[in-house]
Structures are given as C-alpha cells and as structure tokens.
Amino acid sequence: MLINEVRQALEGGARLIQYRNKSADEVLRLQQARRLVDLCKEFEVALIVNDSVALAEKSGAHGVHLGCDDAAIDAARRRLGAAKIIGASAYASIGRAREAEALGADYVAFGSFFASTVKPAAPRAPLALLADAKAHFDIPVVAIGGITLDNAPALIEAGADGLAVISALFGAPDIRQAARQFARMFAAASCRT
C-alpha cells in the first residue's frame, strides 16, 4: 500500500519524498525505506528519511530530515557525507534556521502553519515568517503543518520553496490528482516570477 501510494504521488509530480514511520520496527522500516529509494530513483526524485541518520545511511536514502531532538546537523553531515541532503526543522525560529544553515543544512522547514492532524500540539508559525526567512537564507524554505490544497497558495505566495504535505495528499481520494494540483501551484508561481 505505501509503495503504491508513493508511486501515485510521484506520478502526480511530487519532487521530494520523506519517509516517516515512527511506529514500525527497524526491520520493516529498513525494508520500506529501501523500496522507496528504488521507487524514487525511477522518477529521479530524492528520498529523505525523517529523524534517523542510521536509517538514511543503511537504506541508501538521499538524505535525512532532523528535528530538535534528533542527531546534530554537523554530525549527520560527517556521517552521511557532503552529497547527501540534510534538512532541519526550524519550527518558528529564524535563529534556529540560521544555526541549521551554518551547520550545513540544505533546507529548513518552518511550521506548523495550520492545525495538523499529524502533530496536533505543534506550535503555530505566522505566515509572515516565510517572507522573513526568504530574506535571510540562501537555502530553500519549506512550509509544514496542516497544509491543504486550499491554504497552500498562501504559503507559496509568502515564499515557501516547498510544502511538506501528508494528509492532504495521502488522505485524498485520488493521490495522483492531489499531487498534480500541488505541483501546478508551484508551476504557476514560477511563471509569475
């Protein structure tokens, strides 16, 4: 099911996949991550692993996304090497994002911008944070948290280079079509600039 759903998202235009499974055992997580790496290679899309540098390394993933309770960015960089993608959660903090960039993060993620069913207790970030972040950083800025097809345009307009979406994509009746709609929003925004 997971592989089929991710395939549909890729067919719809997803440009980066993050593997996030906090409930499975290590063996299943490694199997799933390796299958996703192979699938993403078919579409020439990177797969990053949430939280686990070890899993990213063992699976051959293209990188890792780290939160405040995960491995240090510089330690992850030393372990994974210069070619791997390292993303970092900055939550609602420009200072945290500045530190992540200085330590070698390839992108920073801000949020939660909206109420999220995945992380309902996540603190909210103001929309203005995206424009502020774009003024401060040369690395891509990603928005996360409660993102839907309805509220995504405001995030893109505010400066998000990417959107981290779970429920609005994998909970959609047609994953491929939902991914296509998100991808079109970025295409339309790039035509305006």
C-alpha positions as a Markdown table, in Angstrom:
| # | Residue | x | y | z |
|---|---|---|---|---|
| 1 | Met | 0.0 | 0.0 | 0.0 |
| 2 | Leu | 2.7 | 2.5 | 1.0 |
| 3 | Ile | 4.7 | 1.9 | -2.2 |
| 4 | Asn | 1.7 | 2.2 | -4.4 |
| 5 | Glu | 0.6 | 5.4 | -2.7 |
| 6 | Val | 4.0 | 7.0 | -3.0 |
| 7 | Arg | 4.1 | 5.9 | -6.7 |
| 8 | Gln | 0.9 | 7.8 | -7.3 |
| 9 | Ala | 2.3 | 10.9 | -5.6 |
| 10 | Leu | 5.4 | 10.7 | -7.8 |
| 11 | Glu | 3.3 | 10.2 | -10.9 |
| 12 | Gly | 1.4 | 13.3 | -9.9 |
| 13 | Gly | 4.6 | 15.4 | -9.7 |
| 14 | Ala | 5.9 | 15.1 | -6.1 |
| 15 | Arg | 9.6 | 16.3 | -6.3 |
| 16 | Leu | 10.9 | 15.0 | -2.9 |
| 17 | Ile | 9.6 | 12.2 | -0.7 |
| 18 | Gln | 10.2 | 12.0 | 3.0 |
| 19 | Tyr | 9.9 | 8.5 | 4.7 |
| 20 | Arg | 8.3 | 9.0 | 8.1 |
| 21 | Asn | 7.3 | 5.9 | 10.0 |
| 22 | Lys | 7.6 | 6.2 | 13.8 |
| 23 | Ser | 5.6 | 3.0 | 14.7 |
| 24 | Ala | 7.2 | 0.2 | 12.7 |
| 25 | Asp | 10.2 | -1.9 | 13.9 |
| 26 | Glu | 13.6 | -1.4 | 12.4 |
| 27 | Val | 13.5 | -4.3 | 10.0 |
| 28 | Leu | 10.2 | -3.1 | 8.4 |
| 29 | Arg | 11.5 | 0.5 | 8.3 |
| 30 | Leu | 14.6 | -0.6 | 6.5 |
| 31 | Gln | 12.7 | -2.7 | 4.0 |
| 32 | Gln | 10.3 | 0.1 | 3.3 |
| 33 | Ala | 13.0 | 2.8 | 3.0 |
| 34 | Arg | 15.0 | 0.6 | 0.6 |
| 35 | Arg | 11.9 | 0.0 | -1.6 |
| 36 | Leu | 11.2 | 3.7 | -1.6 |
| 37 | Val | 14.7 | 4.6 | -2.6 |
| 38 | Asp | 14.4 | 2.3 | -5.6 |
| 39 | Leu | 11.0 | 3.8 | -6.5 |
| 40 | Cys | 12.2 | 7.3 | -6.2 |
| 41 | Lys | 15.2 | 6.5 | -8.4 |
| 42 | Glu | 12.7 | 5.5 | -11.2 |
| 43 | Phe | 11.3 | 9.1 | -11.0 |
| 44 | Glu | 14.7 | 10.8 | -10.4 |
| 45 | Val | 13.4 | 12.1 | -7.1 |
| 46 | Ala | 15.2 | 12.2 | -3.8 |
| 47 | Leu | 14.1 | 10.2 | -0.8 |
| 48 | Ile | 14.9 | 11.6 | 2.6 |
| 49 | Val | 14.3 | 9.8 | 5.9 |
| 50 | Asn | 12.7 | 11.5 | 8.9 |
| 51 | Asp | 14.8 | 11.6 | 12.1 |
| 52 | Ser | 17.2 | 8.7 | 11.6 |
| 53 | Val | 20.6 | 9.2 | 10.2 |
| 54 | Ala | 21.3 | 5.5 | 10.7 |
| 55 | Leu | 18.3 | 4.5 | 8.6 |
| 56 | Ala | 19.2 | 7.0 | 5.9 |
| 57 | Glu | 22.7 | 5.6 | 5.7 |
| 58 | Lys | 21.6 | 1.9 | 5.7 |
| 59 | Ser | 18.8 | 2.4 | 3.2 |
| 60 | Gly | 20.8 | 4.4 | 0.7 |
| 61 | Ala | 18.4 | 7.3 | 1.0 |
| 62 | His | 19.4 | 10.6 | -0.5 |
| 63 | Gly | 19.4 | 12.3 | 3.0 |
| 64 | Val | 17.7 | 12.9 | 6.3 |
| 65 | His | 15.4 | 15.5 | 7.9 |
| 66 | Leu | 16.3 | 16.3 | 11.5 |
| 67 | Gly | 14.2 | 17.9 | 14.3 |
| 68 | Cys | 15.4 | 19.4 | 17.5 |
| 69 | Asp | 15.5 | 16.1 | 19.3 |
| 70 | Asp | 17.4 | 14.2 | 16.6 |
| 71 | Ala | 21.1 | 14.0 | 15.7 |
| 72 | Ala | 23.1 | 17.2 | 15.3 |
| 73 | Ile | 23.3 | 18.5 | 11.7 |
| 74 | Asp | 27.1 | 18.6 | 11.7 |
| 75 | Ala | 27.3 | 15.0 | 13.0 |
| 76 | Ala | 24.8 | 13.9 | 10.4 |
| 77 | Arg | 26.9 | 15.6 | 7.7 |
| 78 | Arg | 30.1 | 13.9 | 8.8 |
| 79 | Arg | 28.3 | 10.5 | 8.8 |
| 80 | Leu | 26.4 | 10.9 | 5.5 |
| 81 | Gly | 28.9 | 13.0 | 3.5 |
| 82 | Ala | 28.7 | 16.2 | 1.5 |
| 83 | Ala | 26.5 | 14.8 | -1.3 |
| 84 | Lys | 23.5 | 13.9 | 1.0 |
| 85 | Ile | 20.6 | 16.2 | 1.7 |
| 86 | Ile | 20.2 | 17.3 | 5.2 |
| 87 | Gly | 17.0 | 19.2 | 6.2 |
| 88 | Ala | 16.3 | 20.7 | 9.5 |
| 89 | Ser | 13.1 | 21.8 | 11.4 |
| 90 | Ala | 13.3 | 25.4 | 12.4 |
| 91 | Tyr | 9.7 | 25.5 | 13.8 |
| 92 | Ala | 9.0 | 29.2 | 14.1 |
| 93 | Ser | 12.6 | 30.3 | 14.8 |
| 94 | Ile | 14.7 | 32.3 | 12.4 |
| 95 | Gly | 17.6 | 31.8 | 14.9 |
| 96 | Arg | 17.2 | 28.0 | 14.8 |
| 97 | Ala | 17.2 | 28.2 | 11.0 |
| 98 | Arg | 20.3 | 30.4 | 10.9 |
| 99 | Glu | 22.1 | 27.9 | 13.1 |
| 100 | Ala | 20.9 | 25.0 | 10.9 |
| 101 | Glu | 22.2 | 26.7 | 7.8 |
| 102 | Ala | 25.6 | 27.5 | 9.5 |
| 103 | Leu | 25.9 | 23.8 | 10.4 |
| 104 | Gly | 25.3 | 22.7 | 6.8 |
| 105 | Ala | 21.6 | 22.1 | 6.4 |
| 106 | Asp | 20.5 | 22.1 | 2.8 |
| 107 | Tyr | 17.0 | 23.4 | 3.6 |
| 108 | Val | 15.0 | 24.5 | 6.6 |
| 109 | Ala | 11.4 | 23.7 | 7.4 |
| 110 | Phe | 9.1 | 26.1 | 9.3 |
| 111 | Gly | 5.7 | 25.4 | 10.8 |
| 112 | Ser | 3.2 | 24.3 | 11.8 |
| 113 | Phe | 1.4 | 27.0 | 9.8 |
| 114 | Phe | -2.1 | 25.4 | 10.3 |
| 115 | Ala | -3.7 | 22.9 | 12.6 |
| 116 | Ser | -2.3 | 19.5 | 11.9 |
| 117 | Thr | -3.8 | 16.1 | 12.5 |
| 118 | Val | -0.3 | 14.5 | 12.4 |
| 119 | Lys | 1.1 | 16.9 | 15.1 |
| 120 | Pro | -2.0 | 18.5 | 16.7 |
| 121 | Ala | 0.1 | 20.0 | 19.6 |
| 122 | Ala | 2.6 | 21.7 | 17.3 |
| 123 | Pro | 3.0 | 25.4 | 18.0 |
| 124 | Arg | 1.9 | 27.7 | 15.2 |
| 125 | Ala | 4.2 | 29.7 | 13.0 |
| 126 | Pro | 2.9 | 33.0 | 11.5 |
| 127 | Leu | 2.7 | 33.2 | 7.7 |
| 128 | Ala | 4.9 | 36.3 | 7.7 |
| 129 | Leu | 7.8 | 34.0 | 8.9 |
| 130 | Leu | 8.2 | 32.7 | 5.3 |
| 131 | Ala | 8.9 | 36.1 | 3.8 |
| 132 | Asp | 11.3 | 36.8 | 6.7 |
| 133 | Ala | 13.1 | 33.5 | 6.1 |
| 134 | Lys | 13.4 | 34.1 | 2.4 |
| 135 | Ala | 15.1 | 37.4 | 3.1 |
| 136 | His | 17.6 | 35.7 | 5.5 |
| 137 | Phe | 18.5 | 32.5 | 3.8 |
| 138 | Asp | 20.0 | 31.2 | 0.6 |
| 139 | Ile | 18.8 | 27.7 | 1.2 |
| 140 | Pro | 15.3 | 26.5 | 0.3 |
| 141 | Val | 12.5 | 27.2 | 2.8 |
| 142 | Val | 9.8 | 24.6 | 3.3 |
| 143 | Ala | 6.4 | 25.1 | 5.0 |
| 144 | Ile | 4.9 | 22.3 | 7.1 |
| 145 | Gly | 1.8 | 21.7 | 9.1 |
| 146 | Gly | -1.9 | 21.3 | 8.2 |
| 147 | Ile | -1.3 | 22.2 | 4.5 |
| 148 | Thr | -4.2 | 21.6 | 2.1 |
| 149 | Leu | -4.9 | 22.5 | -1.5 |
| 150 | Asp | -6.9 | 25.4 | -0.2 |
| 151 | Asn | -4.3 | 27.0 | 2.0 |
| 152 | Ala | -1.2 | 26.1 | 0.0 |
| 153 | Pro | -1.3 | 29.1 | -2.4 |
| 154 | Ala | -0.9 | 31.5 | 0.6 |
| 155 | Leu | 2.3 | 29.6 | 1.7 |
| 156 | Ile | 3.7 | 29.7 | -1.8 |
| 157 | Glu | 2.8 | 33.3 | -2.2 |
| 158 | Ala | 4.6 | 34.1 | 1.1 |
| 159 | Gly | 7.8 | 32.4 | -0.2 |
| 160 | Ala | 7.7 | 28.7 | 0.5 |
| 161 | Asp | 10.0 | 26.8 | -1.9 |
| 162 | Gly | 8.4 | 23.5 | -0.9 |
| 163 | Leu | 5.4 | 22.2 | 1.0 |
| 164 | Ala | 5.6 | 19.2 | 3.4 |
| 165 | Val | 2.2 | 17.5 | 3.0 |
| 166 | Ile | 0.9 | 14.3 | 4.4 |
| 167 | Ser | -2.9 | 14.2 | 5.0 |
| 168 | Ala | -4.0 | 16.4 | 2.1 |
| 169 | Leu | -2.0 | 14.1 | -0.2 |
| 170 | Phe | -2.2 | 10.6 | 1.2 |
| 171 | Gly | -5.7 | 11.1 | 2.5 |
| 172 | Ala | -7.0 | 12.3 | -0.8 |
| 173 | Pro | -9.4 | 10.2 | -2.8 |
| 174 | Asp | -7.0 | 10.5 | -5.8 |
| 175 | Ile | -3.4 | 10.8 | -4.6 |
| 176 | Arg | -2.1 | 11.3 | -8.1 |
| 177 | Gln | -4.5 | 14.2 | -8.8 |
| 178 | Ala | -3.8 | 15.9 | -5.5 |
| 179 | Ala | -0.1 | 15.7 | -6.2 |
| 180 | Arg | -0.7 | 17.1 | -9.6 |
| 181 | Gln | -2.7 | 20.0 | -8.1 |
| 182 | Phe | 0.1 | 20.9 | -5.6 |
| 183 | Ala | 2.7 | 20.7 | -8.4 |
| 184 | Arg | 0.7 | 23.0 | -10.6 |
| 185 | Met | 0.7 | 25.6 | -7.9 |
| 186 | Phe | 4.5 | 25.8 | -8.0 |
| 187 | Ala | 4.5 | 25.8 | -11.8 |
| 188 | Ala | 2.0 | 28.7 | -11.8 |
| 189 | Ala | 4.1 | 30.6 | -9.2 |
| 190 | Ser | 7.3 | 30.2 | -11.2 |
| 191 | Cys | 5.6 | 31.6 | -14.3 |
| 192 | Arg | 4.7 | 34.8 | -12.3 |
| 193 | Thr | 8.3 | 35.4 | -11.3 |
